[in-house]
Amino acid sequence: QVQLVESGGGLVQSGGSLKLSCAASGFTFSEYSMSWYRQAPGKERELVASISPASSTKHYSDSVTGRFAISRDNAKSTLYLQLNRLMPDDTAVYYCKAIRFQYSYWGQGTQVTVSS
C-alpha cells in the first residue's frame, strides 16, 4: 500500500538547522510532484515548498525562501527538506504530499519545534 513516512523532526534552538526526510513506497515516486506542508497549532495547513518529478522546478513560500531547500532522490524514493536559520514561527507539524493528476497521498507528519 501507499506509504509516506516523514522523519527528522525535533527540538532545535532558533537559528539552528534540521533536515526532514519523507520515505515513499507503494507508488512510482519518480512520476509524482512532491510537496512539503506545515501546520502550526490553531492555524491552517500551508504549503512550504514543492518540487517537480525530475527536480527541474522548485517553489517556496515567501516565509521560507532563502532558508529552506527542497530536494529529492528518485533512486531512493525519498523527499528532503533542509531547514536552515530556523525561527520560532517555523514551529509546526511538517507533512509531505505526493501529487499526480487526481491522485494525492499524505504522510503522517513530523513535529518541528523551534525554541527562542
Phi and psi in radians as a Rosetta constraint file:
Dihedral C 1 N 2 CA 2 C 2 CIRCULARHARMONIC -1.233 0.35
Dihedral N 2 CA 2 C 2 N 3 CIRCULARHARMONIC 2.320 0.35
Dihedral C 2 N 3 CA 3 C 3 CIRCULARHARMONIC -2.433 0.35
Dihedral N 3 CA 3 C 3 N 4 CIRCULARHARMONIC 2.387 0.35
Dihedral C 3 N 4 CA 4 C 4 CIRCULARHARMONIC -2.209 0.35
Dihedral N 4 CA 4 C 4 N 5 CIRCULARHARMONIC 2.076 0.35
Dihedral C 4 N 5 CA 5 C 5 CIRCULARHARMONIC -2.136 0.35
Dihedral N 5 CA 5 C 5 N 6 CIRCULARHARMONIC 1.930 0.35
Dihedral C 5 N 6 CA 6 C 6 CIRCULARHARMONIC -1.485 0.35
Dihedral N 6 CA 6 C 6 N 7 CIRCULARHARMONIC 2.640 0.35
Dihedral C 6 N 7 CA 7 C 7 CIRCULARHARMONIC -2.702 0.35
Dihedral N 7 CA 7 C 7 N 8 CIRCULARHARMONIC 2.950 0.35
Dihedral C 7 N 8 CA 8 C 8 CIRCULARHARMONIC 1.792 0.35
Dihedral N 8 CA 8 C 8 N 9 CIRCULARHARMONIC -0.104 0.35
Dihedral C 8 N 9 CA 9 C 9 CIRCULARHARMONIC -1.247 0.35
Dihedral N 9 CA 9 C 9 N 10 CIRCULARHARMONIC 3.005 0.35
Dihedral C 9 N 10 CA 10 C 10 CIRCULARHARMONIC 2.871 0.35
Dihedral N 10 CA 10 C 10 N 11 CIRCULARHARMONIC -2.928 0.35
Dihedral C 10 N 11 CA 11 C 11 CIRCULARHARMONIC -1.771 0.35
Dihedral N 11 CA 11 C 11 N 12 CIRCULARHARMONIC 2.251 0.35
Dihedral C 11 N 12 CA 12 C 12 CIRCULARHARMONIC -2.477 0.35
Dihedral N 12 CA 12 C 12 N 13 CIRCULARHARMONIC 2.642 0.35
Dihedral C 12 N 13 CA 13 C 13 CIRCULARHARMONIC -1.376 0.35
Dihedral N 13 CA 13 C 13 N 14 CIRCULARHARMONIC 2.713 0.35
Dihedral C 13 N 14 CA 14 C 14 CIRCULARHARMONIC -0.946 0.35
Dihedral N 14 CA 14 C 14 N 15 CIRCULARHARMONIC 2.345 0.35
Dihedral C 14 N 15 CA 15 C 15 CIRCULARHARMONIC 1.614 0.35
Dihedral N 15 CA 15 C 15 N 16 CIRCULARHARMONIC -0.162 0.35
Dihedral C 15 N 16 CA 16 C 16 CIRCULARHARMONIC -1.441 0.35
Dihedral N 16 CA 16 C 16 N 17 CIRCULARHARMONIC -3.037 0.35
Dihedral C 16 N 17 CA 17 C 17 CIRCULARHARMONIC -2.340 0.35
Dihedral N 17 CA 17 C 17 N 18 CIRCULARHARMONIC 2.689 0.35
Dihedral C 17 N 18 CA 18 C 18 CIRCULARHARMONIC -2.539 0.35
Dihedral N 18 CA 18 C 18 N 19 CIRCULARHARMONIC 2.738 0.35
Dihedral C 18 N 19 CA 19 C 19 CIRCULARHARMONIC -2.213 0.35
Dihedral N 19 CA 19 C 19 N 20 CIRCULARHARMONIC 2.066 0.35
Dihedral C 19 N 20 CA 20 C 20 CIRCULARHARMONIC -1.612 0.35
Dihedral N 20 CA 20 C 20 N 21 CIRCULARHARMONIC 2.577 0.35
Dihedral C 20 N 21 CA 21 C 21 CIRCULARHARMONIC -2.210 0.35
Dihedral N 21 CA 21 C 21 N 22 CIRCULARHARMONIC 2.656 0.35
Dihedral C 21 N 22 CA 22 C 22 CIRCULARHARMONIC -2.377 0.35
Dihedral N 22 CA 22 C 22 N 23 CIRCULARHARMONIC 1.869 0.35
Dihedral C 22 N 23 CA 23 C 23 CIRCULARHARMONIC -1.589 0.35
Dihedral N 23 CA 23 C 23 N 24 CIRCULARHARMONIC 2.181 0.35
Dihedral C 23 N 24 CA 24 C 24 CIRCULARHARMONIC -1.892 0.35
Dihedral N 24 CA 24 C 24 N 25 CIRCULARHARMONIC 2.584 0.35
Dihedral C 24 N 25 CA 25 C 25 CIRCULARHARMONIC -2.726 0.35
Dihedral N 25 CA 25 C 25 N 26 CIRCULARHARMONIC 2.769 0.35
Dihedral C 25 N 26 CA 26 C 26 CIRCULARHARMONIC 1.562 0.35
Dihedral N 26 CA 26 C 26 N 27 CIRCULARHARMONIC 0.024 0.35
Dihedral C 26 N 27 CA 27 C 27 CIRCULARHARMONIC -2.695 0.35
Dihedral N 27 CA 27 C 27 N 28 CIRCULARHARMONIC 2.956 0.35
Dihedral C 27 N 28 CA 28 C 28 CIRCULARHARMONIC -1.460 0.35
Dihedral N 28 CA 28 C 28 N 29 CIRCULARHARMONIC 1.599 0.35
Dihedral C 28 N 29 CA 29 C 29 CIRCULARHARMONIC -0.916 0.35
Dihedral N 29 CA 29 C 29 N 30 CIRCULARHARMONIC -0.748 0.35
Dihedral C 29 N 30 CA 30 C 30 CIRCULARHARMONIC -1.157 0.35
Dihedral N 30 CA 30 C 30 N 31 CIRCULARHARMONIC -0.195 0.35
Dihedral C 30 N 31 CA 31 C 31 CIRCULARHARMONIC -1.677 0.35
Dihedral N 31 CA 31 C 31 N 32 CIRCULARHARMONIC -0.074 0.35
Dihedral C 31 N 32 CA 32 C 32 CIRCULARHARMONIC -1.887 0.35
Dihedral N 32 CA 32 C 32 N 33 CIRCULARHARMONIC 2.414 0.35
Dihedral C 32 N 33 CA 33 C 33 CIRCULARHARMONIC -1.245 0.35
Dihedral N 33 CA 33 C 33 N 34 CIRCULARHARMONIC 2.575 0.35
Dihedral C 33 N 34 CA 34 C 34 CIRCULARHARMONIC -2.214 0.35
Dihedral N 34 CA 34 C 34 N 35 CIRCULARHARMONIC 2.582 0.35
Dihedral C 34 N 35 CA 35 C 35 CIRCULARHARMONIC -2.450 0.35
Dihedral N 35 CA 35 C 35 N 36 CIRCULARHARMONIC 2.712 0.35
Dihedral C 35 N 36 CA 36 C 36 CIRCULARHARMONIC -1.945 0.35
Dihedral N 36 CA 36 C 36 N 37 CIRCULARHARMONIC 2.321 0.35
Dihedral C 36 N 37 CA 37 C 37 CIRCULARHARMONIC -2.095 0.35
Dihedral N 37 CA 37 C 37 N 38 CIRCULARHARMONIC 2.878 0.35
Dihedral C 37 N 38 CA 38 C 38 CIRCULARHARMONIC -2.519 0.35
Dihedral N 38 CA 38 C 38 N 39 CIRCULARHARMONIC 2.686 0.35
Dihedral C 38 N 39 CA 39 C 39 CIRCULARHARMONIC -2.417 0.35
Dihedral N 39 CA 39 C 39 N 40 CIRCULARHARMONIC 2.040 0.35
Dihedral C 39 N 40 CA 40 C 40 CIRCULARHARMONIC -1.570 0.35
Dihedral N 40 CA 40 C 40 N 41 CIRCULARHARMONIC 2.760 0.35
Dihedral C 40 N 41 CA 41 C 41 CIRCULARHARMONIC -0.977 0.35
Dihedral N 41 CA 41 C 41 N 42 CIRCULARHARMONIC 2.245 0.35
Dihedral C 41 N 42 CA 42 C 42 CIRCULARHARMONIC 1.354 0.35
Dihedral N 42 CA 42 C 42 N 43 CIRCULARHARMONIC 0.093 0.35
Dihedral C 42 N 43 CA 43 C 43 CIRCULARHARMONIC -2.116 0.35
Dihedral N 43 CA 43 C 43 N 44 CIRCULARHARMONIC 2.837 0.35
Dihedral C 43 N 44 CA 44 C 44 CIRCULARHARMONIC -1.340 0.35
Dihedral N 44 CA 44 C 44 N 45 CIRCULARHARMONIC 2.730 0.35
Dihedral C 44 N 45 CA 45 C 45 CIRCULARHARMONIC -1.189 0.35
Dihedral N 45 CA 45 C 45 N 46 CIRCULARHARMONIC 2.357 0.35
Dihedral C 45 N 46 CA 46 C 46 CIRCULARHARMONIC -2.228 0.35
Dihedral N 46 CA 46 C 46 N 47 CIRCULARHARMONIC 2.600 0.35
Dihedral C 46 N 47 CA 47 C 47 CIRCULARHARMONIC -1.309 0.35
Dihedral N 47 CA 47 C 47 N 48 CIRCULARHARMONIC 2.278 0.35
Dihedral C 47 N 48 CA 48 C 48 CIRCULARHARMONIC -1.772 0.35
Dihedral N 48 CA 48 C 48 N 49 CIRCULARHARMONIC -0.856 0.35
Dihedral C 48 N 49 CA 49 C 49 CIRCULARHARMONIC -2.787 0.35
Dihedral N 49 CA 49 C 49 N 50 CIRCULARHARMONIC 2.680 0.35
Dihedral C 49 N 50 CA 50 C 50 CIRCULARHARMONIC -2.471 0.35
Dihedral N 50 CA 50 C 50 N 51 CIRCULARHARMONIC 2.766 0.35
Dihedral C 50 N 51 CA 51 C 51 CIRCULARHARMONIC -2.540 0.35
Dihedral N 51 CA 51 C 51 N 52 CIRCULARHARMONIC 2.429 0.35
Dihedral C 51 N 52 CA 52 C 52 CIRCULARHARMONIC -1.329 0.35
Dihedral N 52 CA 52 C 52 N 53 CIRCULARHARMONIC 2.923 0.35
Dihedral C 52 N 53 CA 53 C 53 CIRCULARHARMONIC -0.986 0.35
Dihedral N 53 CA 53 C 53 N 54 CIRCULARHARMONIC -0.649 0.35
Dihedral C 53 N 54 CA 54 C 54 CIRCULARHARMONIC -1.762 0.35
Dihedral N 54 CA 54 C 54 N 55 CIRCULARHARMONIC 0.227 0.35
Dihedral C 54 N 55 CA 55 C 55 CIRCULARHARMONIC 1.186 0.35
Dihedral N 55 CA 55 C 55 N 56 CIRCULARHARMONIC 0.254 0.35
Dihedral C 55 N 56 CA 56 C 56 CIRCULARHARMONIC -1.337 0.35
Dihedral N 56 CA 56 C 56 N 57 CIRCULARHARMONIC -0.412 0.35
Dihedral C 56 N 57 CA 57 C 57 CIRCULARHARMONIC -2.249 0.35
Dihedral N 57 CA 57 C 57 N 58 CIRCULARHARMONIC 2.321 0.35
Dihedral C 57 N 58 CA 58 C 58 CIRCULARHARMONIC -2.333 0.35
Dihedral N 58 CA 58 C 58 N 59 CIRCULARHARMONIC 2.481 0.35
Dihedral C 58 N 59 CA 59 C 59 CIRCULARHARMONIC -2.311 0.35
Dihedral N 59 CA 59 C 59 N 60 CIRCULARHARMONIC 2.572 0.35
Dihedral C 59 N 60 CA 60 C 60 CIRCULARHARMONIC -2.323 0.35
Dihedral N 60 CA 60 C 60 N 61 CIRCULARHARMONIC 2.600 0.35
Dihedral C 60 N 61 CA 61 C 61 CIRCULARHARMONIC -1.245 0.35
Dihedral N 61 CA 61 C 61 N 62 CIRCULARHARMONIC 2.740 0.35
Dihedral C 61 N 62 CA 62 C 62 CIRCULARHARMONIC -1.035 0.35
Dihedral N 62 CA 62 C 62 N 63 CIRCULARHARMONIC -0.583 0.35
Dihedral C 62 N 63 CA 63 C 63 CIRCULARHARMONIC -1.253 0.35
Dihedral N 63 CA 63 C 63 N 64 CIRCULARHARMONIC -0.307 0.35
Dihedral C 63 N 64 CA 64 C 64 CIRCULARHARMONIC -2.079 0.35
Dihedral N 64 CA 64 C 64 N 65 CIRCULARHARMONIC -0.112 0.35
Dihedral C 64 N 65 CA 65 C 65 CIRCULARHARMONIC -0.985 0.35
Dihedral N 65 CA 65 C 65 N 66 CIRCULARHARMONIC 2.271 0.35
Dihedral C 65 N 66 CA 66 C 66 CIRCULARHARMONIC 1.549 0.35
Dihedral N 66 CA 66 C 66 N 67 CIRCULARHARMONIC -0.188 0.35
Dihedral C 66 N 67 CA 67 C 67 CIRCULARHARMONIC -2.021 0.35
Dihedral N 67 CA 67 C 67 N 68 CIRCULARHARMONIC -0.616 0.35
Dihedral C 67 N 68 CA 68 C 68 CIRCULARHARMONIC -1.886 0.35
Dihedral N 68 CA 68 C 68 N 69 CIRCULARHARMONIC 2.653 0.35
Dihedral C 68 N 69 CA 69 C 69 CIRCULARHARMONIC -2.408 0.35
Dihedral N 69 CA 69 C 69 N 70 CIRCULARHARMONIC 2.179 0.35
Dihedral C 69 N 70 CA 70 C 70 CIRCULARHARMONIC -1.693 0.35
Dihedral N 70 CA 70 C 70 N 71 CIRCULARHARMONIC 2.502 0.35
Dihedral C 70 N 71 CA 71 C 71 CIRCULARHARMONIC -2.686 0.35
Dihedral N 71 CA 71 C 71 N 72 CIRCULARHARMONIC 2.956 0.35
Dihedral C 71 N 72 CA 72 C 72 CIRCULARHARMONIC -2.599 0.35
Dihedral N 72 CA 72 C 72 N 73 CIRCULARHARMONIC 2.698 0.35
Dihedral C 72 N 73 CA 73 C 73 CIRCULARHARMONIC -2.200 0.35
Dihedral N 73 CA 73 C 73 N 74 CIRCULARHARMONIC 1.736 0.35
Dihedral C 73 N 74 CA 74 C 74 CIRCULARHARMONIC -1.148 0.35
Dihedral N 74 CA 74 C 74 N 75 CIRCULARHARMONIC -0.507 0.35
Dihedral C 74 N 75 CA 75 C 75 CIRCULARHARMONIC -1.161 0.35
Dihedral N 75 CA 75 C 75 N 76 CIRCULARHARMONIC -0.503 0.35
Dihedral C 75 N 76 CA 76 C 76 CIRCULARHARMONIC -1.799 0.35
Dihedral N 76 CA 76 C 76 N 77 CIRCULARHARMONIC 0.019 0.35
Dihedral C 76 N 77 CA 77 C 77 CIRCULARHARMONIC 0.896 0.35
Dihedral N 77 CA 77 C 77 N 78 CIRCULARHARMONIC 0.824 0.35
Dihedral C 77 N 78 CA 78 C 78 CIRCULARHARMONIC -2.340 0.35
Dihedral N 78 CA 78 C 78 N 79 CIRCULARHARMONIC 2.391 0.35
Dihedral C 78 N 79 CA 79 C 79 CIRCULARHARMONIC -1.871 0.35
Dihedral N 79 CA 79 C 79 N 80 CIRCULARHARMONIC 2.545 0.35
Dihedral C 79 N 80 CA 80 C 80 CIRCULARHARMONIC -2.247 0.35
Dihedral N 80 CA 80 C 80 N 81 CIRCULARHARMONIC 2.730 0.35
Dihedral C 80 N 81 CA 81 C 81 CIRCULARHARMONIC -2.473 0.35
Dihedral N 81 CA 81 C 81 N 82 CIRCULARHARMONIC 1.981 0.35
Dihedral C 81 N 82 CA 82 C 82 CIRCULARHARMONIC -1.549 0.35
Dihedral N 82 CA 82 C 82 N 83 CIRCULARHARMONIC 2.139 0.35
Dihedral C 82 N 83 CA 83 C 83 CIRCULARHARMONIC -1.931 0.35
Dihedral N 83 CA 83 C 83 N 84 CIRCULARHARMONIC 2.013 0.35
Dihedral C 83 N 84 CA 84 C 84 CIRCULARHARMONIC -2.053 0.35
Dihedral N 84 CA 84 C 84 N 85 CIRCULARHARMONIC 2.792 0.35
Dihedral C 84 N 85 CA 85 C 85 CIRCULARHARMONIC 0.837 0.35
Dihedral N 85 CA 85 C 85 N 86 CIRCULARHARMONIC 0.901 0.35
Dihedral C 85 N 86 CA 86 C 86 CIRCULARHARMONIC -1.156 0.35
Dihedral N 86 CA 86 C 86 N 87 CIRCULARHARMONIC 2.560 0.35
Dihedral C 86 N 87 CA 87 C 87 CIRCULARHARMONIC -2.193 0.35
Dihedral N 87 CA 87 C 87 N 88 CIRCULARHARMONIC 2.752 0.35
Dihedral C 87 N 88 CA 88 C 88 CIRCULARHARMONIC -0.930 0.35
Dihedral N 88 CA 88 C 88 N 89 CIRCULARHARMONIC -0.581 0.35
Dihedral C 88 N 89 CA 89 C 89 CIRCULARHARMONIC -1.184 0.35
Dihedral N 89 CA 89 C 89 N 90 CIRCULARHARMONIC -0.190 0.35
Dihedral C 89 N 90 CA 90 C 90 CIRCULARHARMONIC -1.444 0.35
Dihedral N 90 CA 90 C 90 N 91 CIRCULARHARMONIC -0.109 0.35
Dihedral C 90 N 91 CA 91 C 91 CIRCULARHARMONIC -1.074 0.35
Dihedral N 91 CA 91 C 91 N 92 CIRCULARHARMONIC 2.147 0.35
Dihedral C 91 N 92 CA 92 C 92 CIRCULARHARMONIC -3.095 0.35
Dihedral N 92 CA 92 C 92 N 93 CIRCULARHARMONIC 2.970 0.35
Dihedral C 92 N 93 CA 93 C 93 CIRCULARHARMONIC -1.552 0.35
Dihedral N 93 CA 93 C 93 N 94 CIRCULARHARMONIC 2.247 0.35
Dihedral C 93 N 94 CA 94 C 94 CIRCULARHARMONIC -1.809 0.35
Dihedral N 94 CA 94 C 94 N 95 CIRCULARHARMONIC 2.279 0.35
Dihedral C 94 N 95 CA 95 C 95 CIRCULARHARMONIC -2.110 0.35
Dihedral N 95 CA 95 C 95 N 96 CIRCULARHARMONIC 2.525 0.35
Dihedral C 95 N 96 CA 96 C 96 CIRCULARHARMONIC -1.791 0.35
Dihedral N 96 CA 96 C 96 N 97 CIRCULARHARMONIC 2.668 0.35
Dihedral C 96 N 97 CA 97 C 97 CIRCULARHARMONIC -2.439 0.35
Dihedral N 97 CA 97 C 97 N 98 CIRCULARHARMONIC 2.374 0.35
Dihedral C 97 N 98 CA 98 C 98 CIRCULARHARMONIC -1.878 0.35
Dihedral N 98 CA 98 C 98 N 99 CIRCULARHARMONIC 2.377 0.35
Dihedral C 98 N 99 CA 99 C 99 CIRCULARHARMONIC -2.393 0.35
Dihedral N 99 CA 99 C 99 N 100 CIRCULARHARMONIC 2.310 0.35
Dihedral C 99 N 100 CA 100 C 100 CIRCULARHARMONIC -2.708 0.35
Dihedral N 100 CA 100 C 100 N 101 CIRCULARHARMONIC 1.941 0.35
Dihedral C 100 N 101 CA 101 C 101 CIRCULARHARMONIC 0.947 0.35
Dihedral N 101 CA 101 C 101 N 102 CIRCULARHARMONIC -2.129 0.35
Dihedral C 101 N 102 CA 102 C 102 CIRCULARHARMONIC -1.536 0.35
Dihedral N 102 CA 102 C 102 N 103 CIRCULARHARMONIC 0.021 0.35
Dihedral C 102 N 103 CA 103 C 103 CIRCULARHARMONIC -1.705 0.35
Dihedral N 103 CA 103 C 103 N 104 CIRCULARHARMONIC 2.356 0.35
Dihedral C 103 N 104 CA 104 C 104 CIRCULARHARMONIC -2.602 0.35
Dihedral N 104 CA 104 C 104 N 105 CIRCULARHARMONIC 2.534 0.35
Dihedral C 104 N 105 CA 105 C 105 CIRCULARHARMONIC -2.380 0.35
Dihedral N 105 CA 105 C 105 N 106 CIRCULARHARMONIC 2.545 0.35
Dihedral C 105 N 106 CA 106 C 106 CIRCULARHARMONIC -2.065 0.35
Dihedral N 106 CA 106 C 106 N 107 CIRCULARHARMONIC 2.593 0.35
Dihedral C 106 N 107 CA 107 C 107 CIRCULARHARMONIC -1.513 0.35
Dihedral N 107 CA 107 C 107 N 108 CIRCULARHARMONIC -3.137 0.35
Dihedral C 107 N 108 CA 108 C 108 CIRCULARHARMONIC -1.583 0.35
Dihedral N 108 CA 108 C 108 N 109 CIRCULARHARMONIC -0.212 0.35
Dihedral C 108 N 109 CA 109 C 109 CIRCULARHARMONIC 1.697 0.35
Dihedral N 109 CA 109 C 109 N 110 CIRCULARHARMONIC 2.710 0.35
Dihedral C 109 N 110 CA 110 C 110 CIRCULARHARMONIC -2.394 0.35
Dihedral N 110 CA 110 C 110 N 111 CIRCULARHARMONIC 2.375 0.35
Dihedral C 110 N 111 CA 111 C 111 CIRCULARHARMONIC -1.454 0.35
Dihedral N 111 CA 111 C 111 N 112 CIRCULARHARMONIC 2.289 0.35
Dihedral C 111 N 112 CA 112 C 112 CIRCULARHARMONIC -2.060 0.35
Dihedral N 112 CA 112 C 112 N 113 CIRCULARHARMONIC 2.165 0.35
Dihedral C 112 N 113 CA 113 C 113 CIRCULARHARMONIC -2.172 0.35
Dihedral N 113 CA 113 C 113 N 114 CIRCULARHARMONIC 2.182 0.35
Dihedral C 113 N 114 CA 114 C 114 CIRCULARHARMONIC -1.974 0.35
Dihedral N 114 CA 114 C 114 N 115 CIRCULARHARMONIC 2.088 0.35
Dihedral C 114 N 115 CA 115 C 115 CIRCULARHARMONIC -1.629 0.35
Dihedral N 115 CA 115 C 115 N 116 CIRCULARHARMONIC 2.585 0.35
